[in-house]
């Protein structure tokens, strides 16, 4: 990973909820509210964690809520069922106070809705063509268009501030695709699971979760994929980051206190110190000084068949010695 010249500095980190299984925080357009999922229901609260209210609970799984462009409505995913059919996940929309809900998709699993900044298109993932692909549709559920057709499942689509690009994850890496583009652009390429990307309000950075080092932590990268920076280093999982509209905070979920809850970190732009960049440690090759070990290594390299034969013979003799000693003790 390369170093960046500028990104974010964490000022503070505050726990906002005290519940179980909280997930997917999303900011209202004015930054005053956060909608989120907890205990299989949709909740809303003030951005400082006060006045927490349950908005919707259909007695099934509900999650992945997102405000519309003016904050008057909330899109979300929920488990649905038709008579004589299997359960599936569908996209719904309701007023921001939880009233007047309406289903937008049917039959095939569809989830992770996100409305474009101008309110004209809704991006989401759907299994309508087999695996999860990125689709867009009108806010009322009509005029559906598939954007991607990869072999793996795409997830967590999110709009750029200008509404021209969608960032998402698939097969453990972060990709972007233009609304009118034919091919996606890959931003990460490693052996780790990089998921749940979200643009900064100025479109210059993308925050995401990655399991580099074992546990999931929050990272940021330039929107062109040119540099990466690690934001959290807790021995817990930090997931589902979302930047506030003014760029001053990042809401996310963490289980550092045992249960997954909503947290918010205050951030500011600034220069990155190199020690904040996660780089693979340089490992010095250990020098061997023992001449007998060096001779044995050379013998094994130059005469591998003879070396293997000697090792097998020695191993057999050792086993015979151990078994013989055991038999003498019990006789």
TAJO-V955797 format. One record per residue. N is the residue number from 1. RES is the residue in one small letter. SS is DSSP state (2 for helix, 1 for strand, 0 for the rest). PSI is psi as a letter, one per 20 degrees, with the letter a starting at -180 (none if undefined). Layout:
n: {N & N}
res: {RES & RES}
ss: {SS & SS}
psi: {PSI & PSI}
//
This chain:
n: {1 & 2 & 3 & 4 & 5 & 6 & 7 & 8 & 9 & 10 & 11 & 12 & 13 & 14 & 15 & 16 & 17 & 18 & 19 & 20 & 21 & 22 & 23 & 24 & 25 & 26 & 27 & 28 & 29 & 30 & 31 & 32 & 33 & 34 & 35 & 36 & 37 & 38 & 39 & 40 & 41 & 42 & 43 & 44 & 45 & 46 & 47 & 48 & 49 & 50 & 51 & 52 & 53 & 54 & 55 & 56 & 57 & 58 & 59 & 60 & 61 & 62 & 63 & 64 & 65 & 66 & 67 & 68 & 69 & 70 & 71 & 72 & 73 & 74 & 75 & 76 & 77 & 78 & 79 & 80 & 81 & 82 & 83 & 84 & 85 & 86 & 87 & 88 & 89 & 90 & 91 & 92 & 93 & 94 & 95 & 96 & 97 & 98 & 99 & 100 & 101 & 102 & 103 & 104 & 105 & 106 & 107 & 108 & 109 & 110 & 111 & 112 & 113 & 114 & 115 & 116 & 117 & 118 & 119 & 120 & 121 & 122 & 123 & 124 & 125 & 126 & 127 & 128 & 129 & 130 & 131 & 132 & 133 & 134 & 135 & 136 & 137 & 138 & 139 & 140 & 141 & 142 & 143 & 144 & 145 & 146 & 147 & 148 & 149 & 150 & 151 & 152 & 153 & 154 & 155 & 156 & 157 & 158 & 159 & 160 & 161 & 162 & 163 & 164 & 165 & 166 & 167 & 168 & 169 & 170 & 171 & 172 & 173 & 174 & 175 & 176 & 177 & 178 & 179 & 180 & 181 & 182 & 183 & 184 & 185 & 186 & 187 & 188 & 189 & 190 & 191 & 192 & 193 & 194 & 195 & 196 & 197 & 198 & 199 & 200 & 201 & 202 & 203 & 204 & 205 & 206 & 207 & 208 & 209 & 210 & 211 & 212 & 213 & 214 & 215 & 216 & 217 & 218 & 219 & 220 & 221 & 222 & 223 & 224 & 225 & 226 & 227 & 228 & 229 & 230 & 231 & 232 & 233 & 234 & 235 & 236 & 237 & 238 & 239 & 240 & 241 & 242 & 243 & 244 & 245 & 246 & 247 & 248 & 249 & 250 & 251 & 252 & 253 & 254 & 255 & 256 & 257 & 258 & 259 & 260 & 261 & 262 & 263 & 264 & 265 & 266 & 267 & 268 & 269 & 270 & 271 & 272 & 273 & 274 & 275 & 276 & 277 & 278 & 279 & 280 & 281 & 282 & 283 & 284 & 285 & 286 & 287 & 288 & 289 & 290 & 291 & 292 & 293 & 294 & 295 & 296 & 297 & 298 & 299 & 300 & 301 & 302 & 303 & 304 & 305 & 306 & 307 & 308 & 309 & 310 & 311 & 312 & 313 & 314 & 315 & 316 & 317 & 318 & 319 & 320 & 321 & 322 & 323 & 324 & 325 & 326 & 327 & 328 & 329 & 330 & 331}
res: {x & x & x & x & x & x & x & x & x & x & x & x & x & x & x & x & x & x & x & x & x & x & x & x & x & x & x & x & x & x & x & x & x & x & x & x & x & x & x & x & x & x & x & x & x & x & x & x & x & x & x & x & x & x & x & x & x & x & x & x & x & x & x & x & x & x & x & x & x & x & x & x & x & x & x & x & x & x & x & x & x & x & x & x & x & x & x & x & x & x & x & x & x & x & x & x & x & x & x & x & x & x & x & x & x & x & x & x & x & x & x & x & x & x & x & x & x & x & x & x & x & x & x & x & x & x & x & x & x & x & x & x & x & x & x & x & x & x & x & x & x & x & x & x & x & x & x & x & x & x & x & x & x & x & x & x & x & x & x & x & x & x & x & x & x & x & x & x & x & x & x & x & x & x & x & x & x & x & x & x & x & x & x & x & x & x & x & x & x & x & x & x & x & x & x & x & x & x & x & x & x & x & x & x & x & x & x & x & x & x & x & x & x & x & x & x & x & x & x & x & x & x & x & x & x & x & x & x & x & x & x & x & x & x & x & x & x & x & x & x & x & x & x & x & x & x & x & x & x & x & x & x & x & x & x & x & x & x & x & x & x & x & x & x & x & x & x & x & x & x & x & x & x & x & x & x & x & x & x & x & x & x & x & x & x & x & x & x & x & x & x & x & x & x & x & x & x & x & x & x & x & x & x & x & x & x & x & x & x & x & x & x & x & x & x & x & x & x & x & x & x & x & x & x & x & x & x & x & x & x & x}
ss: {0 & 0 & 0 & 0 & 0 & 0 & 1 & 1 & 1 & 1 & 1 & 1 & 1 & 1 & 1 & 0 & 0 & 0 & 0 & 0 & 0 & 0 & 1 & 1 & 1 & 1 & 1 & 0 & 0 & 0 & 0 & 0 & 1 & 1 & 1 & 1 & 1 & 1 & 0 & 0 & 1 & 1 & 1 & 1 & 1 & 1 & 0 & 0 & 0 & 0 & 0 & 0 & 1 & 1 & 1 & 1 & 0 & 0 & 0 & 0 & 0 & 1 & 1 & 1 & 1 & 1 & 1 & 0 & 0 & 0 & 0 & 0 & 1 & 1 & 1 & 1 & 1 & 1 & 1 & 1 & 0 & 0 & 0 & 0 & 0 & 0 & 0 & 1 & 1 & 1 & 1 & 1 & 1 & 1 & 1 & 0 & 0 & 0 & 0 & 0 & 0 & 1 & 1 & 0 & 0 & 0 & 0 & 0 & 0 & 1 & 1 & 1 & 1 & 1 & 1 & 0 & 0 & 0 & 0 & 0 & 0 & 1 & 1 & 1 & 1 & 1 & 0 & 0 & 0 & 0 & 0 & 0 & 1 & 1 & 1 & 1 & 1 & 0 & 0 & 0 & 0 & 0 & 0 & 0 & 1 & 1 & 0 & 0 & 0 & 0 & 0 & 0 & 0 & 1 & 1 & 1 & 1 & 1 & 1 & 0 & 0 & 0 & 0 & 0 & 1 & 1 & 1 & 1 & 1 & 1 & 0 & 0 & 1 & 1 & 1 & 1 & 1 & 1 & 0 & 0 & 0 & 0 & 0 & 0 & 1 & 1 & 0 & 0 & 0 & 0 & 0 & 0 & 0 & 1 & 1 & 1 & 1 & 1 & 1 & 0 & 0 & 0 & 0 & 0 & 1 & 1 & 1 & 1 & 1 & 1 & 0 & 0 & 0 & 0 & 0 & 0 & 1 & 1 & 1 & 1 & 1 & 1 & 0 & 0 & 0 & 0 & 0 & 1 & 1 & 1 & 0 & 0 & 0 & 0 & 0 & 0 & 0 & 1 & 1 & 1 & 1 & 1 & 1 & 0 & 0 & 0 & 0 & 0 & 1 & 1 & 1 & 1 & 1 & 1 & 0 & 0 & 0 & 0 & 0 & 0 & 1 & 1 & 1 & 1 & 1 & 1 & 1 & 1 & 1 & 1 & 0 & 0 & 0 & 2 & 2 & 2 & 0 & 0 & 0 & 0 & 0 & 0 & 0 & 0 & 0 & 0 & 0 & 0 & 0 & 0 & 2 & 2 & 2 & 2 & 2 & 2 & 2 & 2 & 2 & 2 & 2 & 2 & 0 & 2 & 2 & 2 & 2 & 2 & 2 & 2 & 2 & 2 & 2 & 2 & 2 & 2 & 2 & 2 & 2 & 2 & 2 & 2 & 2 & 2 & 2 & 2 & 2 & 2 & 2 & 2 & 0}
psi: {p & r & q & q & h & q & c & q & p & p & g & r & o & p & p & h & r & m & b & q & k & q & r & m & q & p & q & q & h & j & j & h & q & p & q & r & q & p & l & k & r & p & r & q & r & q & i & j & i & r & l & p & q & p & g & p & n & j & k & a & p & q & a & l & q & p & q & a & h & j & j & i & r & p & q & r & q & q & p & r & p & q & p & k & r & r & q & r & p & r & p & r & q & r & q & i & j & j & r & l & q & p & p & h & q & q & f & q & p & p & a & l & q & p & q & q & h & j & j & h & q & p & q & r & q & q & k & h & j & e & r & p & r & p & r & q & r & q & i & j & i & r & m & p & p & p & h & q & l & r & h & a & p & q & r & l & q & q & q & q & h & i & j & i & q & p & q & r & q & q & k & j & r & p & q & q & p & q & h & j & r & h & q & r & p & p & h & q & n & a & j & r & o & o & r & l & q & p & q & q & h & i & j & h & q & p & q & r & q & q & k & p & i & f & q & p & r & p & r & q & q & q & i & j & j & h & q & q & p & p & h & q & k & q & l & a & p & p & r & l & q & p & p & q & h & j & j & i & q & o & q & r & q & q & k & h & j & g & q & p & r & p & r & p & p & p & r & q & q & r & q & p & q & h & i & i & p & o & q & p & q & p & p & p & p & p & p & p & i & p & h & h & h & g & g & g & g & h & g & h & h & h & m & h & g & h & g & h & g & g & g & g & g & h & g & g & h & g & g & g & g & g & g & g & h & g & h & h & h & i & none}
//
